[in-house]
């Protein structure tokens, strides 16, 4: 695909893409589920995975810079409003005019609908396998997007599942949102921490249950922001012991935040 002249005027230019990106899935019938709106894209927006970076590819996720009410690339660690997904670019767009000047543009934005997960981009990099993948899935699912590889929202953690275990278990990132039930003494080891993950653990027997971080030093507890694990082993306080752990950015660093069921005692290893 060759580039067009400025602002859609026919013309010749260097090769920009070898194919058209189609981010919608499900055929013509699914397009009735889509909601589009117009938004102003900042001329400062960039597609870090493209050459040139000023050509913004379809599938990129965008958030709104609140002070300017303009869209720029989604950044979950930001504090200017772009940490919240506001839409998906559905067609390729230039961030500059042909004189090389950043130029804000009013452009169509996909606000919800069925999309191909393998065509979505986070700051120009593939969503699938990205460090921010699960946080993006959660935000997209809650906004009404249906991803092709997870139409029920399991990976997004918004459609709960349950899993029963009677031995030590390595929790997977793809089990995001799962309720884990311990039926015997067990240690649940969390996956490598990524934004957007959350799990709940419930002990169903009078034996010890533990939850451990893979990296260590990243569980936030009372008066300590760098614990390694949580253990429920207090006599008469094991059956029904429950904890929910959720990954969140704390001053720019990912941590596991803990919410304990009241009435149960947990011990922490640091």
C-alpha positions, 0 to 999 in steps of 0.5 A: 500500500503506498501513501496518499497525498496530504489529507487524502489527496491522491498521490504517490509516495513511499511504501507505508504498509504491505497490507490493510489492517482489519481490526473488526472480526465476526463478519458483516453481522458483527459490525452492527455491534460496533459504536464509533465516535469522532475524537481529536487526535493529538499531532504529538501522538506516535506509533513507536512500532511503525516507520515512520512513527508519525503514521498511526496504524489501525488497532492502536489503543488511545487515551484522552489527555484530559487537559487538552481533550485530545487522544494520545497513545494509551499509557497505563502508568500516566496520570494525565488521563491517557492511563484510561483507554478511550478508544481504538484507532480503526483506520490508519492516520497521519499525525503530521502534515506533509511539511512535517508539522504535528497536526491535530486531527478529528478522526473516527474512533472505535468505542466498542465492538468485536475486535481481533486481539492479534491486531491490537497495539499498545503504543505500537507493540502487539497487545498479545504478550505485552506487559500491559496486556491484561490491564488492557483486556480488562479496560477493553472488556469493561468498555464493551469490546469483545476480543476474538481470542477471549469472547467471554472475558476470562483473560480480562478477569471480568468473567469469574472462574473457579479452580479447586486444588489439593496440592501446590499450584503455579497460578497462570496469568491466563487464569486472571480473575479466577477463584482458587479453592484450597482443598488441602494444604497448598501453596499458590504461587502467583505468576510473574506480576503484570498489570491487570491481574487479580485472583481470590484464594479461599481455604476450604479445609483446616490446613494451612494455605499460602500465597507466594509471589514469584519475584518476592518483595512485592506484596503490600501488607500492613507497614511493609510494601515488600512482603514475599508471601501470605500464610493462613495457619492460625488454629481455628482460623483456616477454614474460610480464610480468604484473600484477594490479590490484585496487581496495581502500580504503586508510585510507578512500580507494580505491586500485589495489593492484598484484601483479606477477609475480616476475622482471619489472621495471616502471617507474612514472610518478608 
